Amino acid sequence: MKRESAGRRPSASERKTTNVNVARILLPAPETMSPEQRAVFDAVVSGPRGALIGPLRAALHNPELAGRWQQLGEILRYHTTLPARLSELAIIVTARRWNSELEWVVHSNAARKAGLPETVIEAINAARPPEFEDRQDAEIYAFARELQMYGHVSEETYAPVRERWQERGVVELTAVIGYYTMVSMTLNAHRIPLPDDMRSDLLVREGEEIHLSTLPAGE
């Protein structure tokens, strides 16, 4: 008897079909939220994000989780010693690795606004080796790439980041990468859709099985 493969990976066409407008779980709307959910919602929309989209829509099923999640995310996105350009670079490397469309759309735009060159953003999107003119960008890319690809960071990659940003900075960078990996997993697992006014430009080849993207070394 043929055994059903519960772990079969969905094809890109399957994912595209089921991920356009419908999530796998109910996403609470403001008018249906409990008081606890509404308190988290109000905290998010009144903060620097200005809107509640993405993984927090799922996390609201546990308001305590959502509250702590949004606080951690706010710290890591807006209140580290790393410049926004570098944090956003690490985030889009993570989004590309996990093929996370919403994360890519939000943070590629943020990276662009923070001054990351368009050529770098385009290369990461296409999974091509990015060419860096700024040494700081190259160091952050190498760190994020190794941690995403191998789960470890070599000493030759770790040392320049620690030297430039000190121990606090290298701890913050690692936390940013870990946090946005959780974001990617949440978006992908529950198929959280993009808001109606967003369009994804993340390159995913039609017909390929969903898999983690390979991140080439920078140049």
QUINOR-V602927 format. One record per pair of residues at least 12 apart in sequence whose C-alpha atoms are under 10 Angstrom apart, sorted by the first residue. I is the first residue (numbers start at 1). J is the second residue. If there is no record, write none. Layout:
BEGIN
((I	J) (I	J))
END
This chain:
BEGIN
((8	209) (9	209) (9	210) (9	211) (10	208) (10	209) (10	210) (10	211) (11	206) (11	207) (11	208) (11	209) (11	210) (11	211) (12	204) (12	205) (12	206) (12	207) (12	208) (12	209) (12	210) (12	211) (13	205) (13	206) (13	207) (13	208) (13	209) (13	210) (14	206) (14	207) (14	209) (14	210) (15	188) (15	191) (15	209) (15	210) (16	191) (16	204) (16	206) (16	207) (18	191) (18	193) (19	188) (19	190) (19	191) (19	192) (19	193) (19	194) (20	191) (20	192) (20	193) (20	194) (20	195) (20	196) (21	191) (21	192) (21	193) (21	194) (21	195) (21	196) (22	190) (22	191) (22	192) (22	193) (22	194) (23	58) (23	187) (23	188) (23	189) (23	190) (23	191) (23	192) (23	193) (23	194) (24	58) (24	189) (24	190) (24	191) (24	192) (24	193) (25	57) (25	58) (25	61) (25	190) (25	191) (25	192) (26	57) (26	58) (26	61) (26	190) (26	192) (27	55) (27	56) (27	57) (27	58) (27	59) (27	60) (27	61) (27	192) (28	41) (28	57) (28	58) (28	59) (28	60) (28	61) (29	41) (29	57) (30	42) (33	60) (33	61) (34	60) (34	61) (34	63) (35	63) (36	60) (36	62) (36	63) (36	64) (36	66) (36	67) (37	57) (37	59) (37	60) (37	61) (37	62) (37	63) (37	64) (37	66) (37	67) (38	60) (38	63) (39	63) (39	67) (40	52) (40	56) (40	60) (40	63) (40	64) (40	65) (40	66) (40	67) (40	68) (40	69) (40	70) (40	71) (41	56) (41	57) (41	60) (41	63) (41	66) (41	67) (41	70) (43	67) (43	70) (43	71) (44	56) (44	66) (44	67) (44	70) (44	71) (44	74) (47	70) (47	74) (48	74) (48	77) (48	78) (49	70) (49	73) (49	74) (49	77) (49	78) (52	70) (53	102) (53	106) (53	192) (53	193) (53	194) (53	195) (54	102) (54	103) (54	106) (54	183) (54	184) (54	186) (54	187) (54	191) (54	192) (54	193) (54	194) (54	195) (55	69) (55	70) (55	102) (55	103) (55	182) (55	183) (55	184) (55	185) (55	186) (55	187) (55	188) (55	190) (55	191) (55	192) (55	193) (56	69) (56	70) (56	183) (56	186) (56	187) (56	192) (57	187) (57	192) (58	186) (58	187) (58	190) (58	191) (58	192) (59	186) (69	179) (69	183) (72	175) (72	176) (72	179) (73	175) (73	176) (73	179) (73	180) (73	183) (75	172) (75	176) (76	172) (76	173) (76	175) (76	176) (76	177) (76	179) (76	180) (77	91) (77	172) (77	176) (77	179) (77	180) (79	172) (80	168) (80	169) (80	171) (80	172) (80	173) (80	176) (81	165) (81	166) (81	168) (81	169) (81	170) (81	172) (81	173) (82	165) (82	168) (82	169) (82	170) (82	172) (82	173) (83	114) (84	110) (84	111) (84	113) (84	114) (84	115) (84	116) (85	110) (85	111) (85	112) (85	113) (85	114) (85	115) (85	116) (85	117) (85	136) (85	137) (86	111) (86	114) (86	115) (86	116) (86	136) (86	137) (86	138) (86	139) (86	140) (86	141) (86	173) (87	107) (87	110) (87	111) (87	114) (87	137) (87	140) (87	172) (87	173) (87	176) (87	177) (88	106) (88	107) (88	108) (88	109) (88	110) (88	111) (88	112) (88	113) (88	114) (88	115) (88	116) (88	176) (89	107) (89	108) (89	110) (89	111) (89	112) (89	114) (89	116) (89	120) (89	121) (89	124) (89	137) (89	138) (89	140) (89	141) (89	144) (90	107) (90	111) (90	137) (90	140) (90	141) (90	142) (90	143) (90	144) (90	145) (90	173) (90	174) (90	176) (90	177) (90	180) (91	103) (91	104) (91	106) (91	107) (91	108) (91	110) (91	111) (91	141) (91	144) (91	173) (91	176) (91	177) (91	178) (91	179) (91	180) (91	181) (91	184) (92	104) (92	105) (92	106) (92	107) (92	108) (92	109) (92	110) (92	111) (92	121) (92	124) (92	125) (92	141) (92	144) (92	177) (92	180) (93	107) (93	108) (93	121) (93	124) (93	125) (93	127) (93	140) (93	141) (93	142) (93	144) (93	145) (93	148) (93	177) (93	180) (93	213) (93	215) (94	144) (94	145) (94	147) (94	148) (94	149) (94	176) (94	177) (94	178) (94	179) (94	180) (94	181) (94	182) (94	183) (94	184) (94	213) (94	215) (95	107) (95	108) (95	124) (95	125) (95	177) (95	180) (95	181) (95	183) (95	184) (95	185) (95	202) (95	213) (96	124) (96	125) (96	126) (96	127) (96	184) (96	202) (96	203) (96	204) (96	212) (96	213) (96	214) (96	215) (97	124) (97	125) (97	127) (97	144) (97	145) (97	148) (97	149) (97	181) (97	184) (97	211) (97	212) (97	213) (97	214) (97	215) (98	148) (98	180) (98	181) (98	183) (98	184) (98	185) (98	187) (98	188) (98	210) (98	211) (98	212) (98	213) (98	214) (99	125) (99	184) (99	185) (99	188) (99	202) (99	203) (99	204) (99	210) (99	211) (99	212) (99	213) (100	180) (100	181) (100	183) (100	184) (100	185) (100	186) (100	187) (100	188) (100	191) (100	192) (100	200) (100	202) (100	212) (101	184) (101	187) (101	188) (101	191) (101	192) (101	193) (101	194) (101	199) (101	200) (101	201) (101	202) (101	203) (101	204) (102	183) (102	184) (102	187) (102	188) (102	191) (102	192) (102	193) (102	194) (102	195) (102	198) (102	199) (102	200) (102	201) (102	202) (103	180) (103	181) (103	183) (103	184) (103	187) (103	194) (103	200) (103	202) (104	125) (104	184) (104	200) (104	201) (104	202) (105	194) (105	198) (105	199) (105	200) (105	201) (105	202) (106	194) (106	198) (106	200) (108	121) (108	122) (108	124) (108	125) (108	201) (108	202) (109	121) (116	134) (116	137) (117	131) (117	132) (117	133) (117	134) (117	137) (119	131) (119	132) (120	132) (120	133) (120	137) (120	218) (122	202) (122	203) (123	216) (123	218) (124	141) (124	202) (124	203) (124	215) (124	216) (124	218) (125	201) (125	202) (125	203) (125	204) (125	215) (126	202) (126	203) (126	204) (126	213) (126	215) (127	203) (127	213) (127	214) (127	215) (127	216) (127	217) (128	214) (128	215) (128	216) (128	217) (128	218) (129	215) (129	216) (129	217) (129	218) (129	219) (130	215) (130	216) (130	217) (130	218) (130	219) (131	217) (131	218) (131	219) (132	218) (132	219) (133	219) (135	160) (136	160) (136	161) (136	164) (137	218) (138	157) (138	217) (138	218) (138	219) (139	157) (139	158) (139	159) (139	160) (139	161) (139	164) (139	218) (140	157) (140	158) (140	160) (140	161) (140	170) (140	173) (141	157) (141	215) (141	217) (141	218) (142	154) (142	156) (142	157) (142	158) (142	161) (142	215) (142	216) (142	217) (142	218) (142	219) (143	156) (143	157) (143	158) (143	159) (143	160) (143	161) (143	170) (143	173) (143	174) (143	177) (144	157) (144	173) (144	174) (144	176) (144	177) (144	178) (144	215) (145	177) (145	214) (145	215) (145	216) (145	217) (145	218) (146	158) (146	215) (146	216) (146	217) (147	174) (147	177) (147	178) (148	177) (148	178) (148	181) (148	212) (148	213) (148	214) (148	215) (149	212) (149	213) (149	214) (149	215) (149	216) (158	170) (161	173))
END
